[in-house]
């Protein structure tokens, strides 16, 4: 009996490559415009963003292969553009943004591993709502 083809989520990977390219271009252009030089931590930024988003990609590929292939690249792009904007204002806060990106990757992986069916989360919808409101209220 032939095995079914493996879902490699190539659309998601291609869109994430585009998100990496756009974010990297913004980062370089913002640094060149503001300081006239390449960003000092360019390799760390690019490597960290690619590594974290690839880890999330592989977690989704393993635990939720039928999930939308568009959401992760959009989230990666929004996070990257947000990082670039924050890095222009305050590099310390940009480091915090990168740590939050890593925390979100860990939370995504843990959620995908622990929650097998999305319907299981319906029981906690009000608790999730309160947690979301509390996180929004906790912003500086």
N, C-alpha and C positions, 0 to 999 in steps of 0.2 A: 504494500500500500504506500503510495507516494506521500511524502510529508507536505503539509500546506506551506506556501511561501512565507518566509519570515517577514514580519512588519518592521522595517528598519527606520521608519519615520523620516524618510529622506526630505520630505517637504519641510518639516520642522527644522531639520538640520540646515537646509539651504536658506530658510528665512532667518535662522539665527546667525548664519554667516553674514547675511546682509545687515542684520542689526549690529554685529560686531564691526563691520566696515563703516557703517554710518556713525556709530558712537566714536570709533577711533578717529575718524575724520574730524568730527566735532571737537574732540579733545585736542588734537594737533592744531586745528585752526584757532581754537580759543586761546591756546598757549602762545601760538605765534602772533596772534593779534594783540595780546596783552603784554607779553614780555619780549617778543621777537626771537624766542628760542624754542626748541623742542621741549616738551614736558620732561622734567627731571626723572619722574617715576613712570615713564611711558611703558616700559617692559613689564613692570609689576602690575600696572593697571590692566594692560591688555591680557597678560597671562592669567591674572586673577579672574577677570570677567569671563574669559573663555573657559577656564577650568571649572568655575562654579556653575556656569550655565550648561556645560557639558555633563556635569554630574547630575543636574536636574533632568537633562534630556535622557540620560541613561536610566534614571529612576523611573521616569514616566514610561519609557520604553519597556521596562521590566514589569512594573506594577500596574500600569494603566495604558496598555497599548492602543486602546480604542478612544482615548481622550483626544480632544481637539489639538490639531497640530499648529494652530495659529496663536494660542494664548501664551505659551512660553516665549516665543520670539518677540511678541509685543511687550511682554513684561520685561524681557531683557533689554529691549530698545528703550523703554521708558526709564528703567533703572539707570541705564548708561547715560542717557541725556540728562537725567537728574544729577548723576554723579558729576558730569562735566560742569553743569551750572553751579553746583555746590563747591566744586574745586576752584572755580573762579573767585568765589567770595571768601572761602575759608578752608584751607587744606585739611585742618583738623576735623572739621565736620564732614569732609569728603571721606576721610578714613572711617568715620562712624557710619557713613552711608554704605561703604564697602562691607563693613562688619554686619550691617543689617541685611545686605544681600546674601551674605553667607548664612546668617541665621534663617532667612527665608528658605534657602535651599535645604537646610537641615530640617526645618519644619515641614516642608513639602515632602521630603523623603520619608520622614517619620509618619506623616499622615497617610501617605500612599501605602506604606507597609502595614500600618495598624488598621486602617479602615478599608475593608474589602469591598463594601457596597456603599454607594453614595446615599442610599436610602437610610442607612444606619445613622447618618448625621441629622436626619429630620427630627429625631427625638431631642436634639440639643439646639434647635434653631434659636430659641430665646436666649439661651446661655451664650451662644455664638454672637448674637446681636449685642448683648450687654458687653461681652469682651471686646468687640469691635468698637463700640462707643467709648469704652474705657481707654482703649489704645489711642483713639483719636483725641480724647480729652487730655491724654498724657503728653501730647506734643508741647514743646517749649513755646 
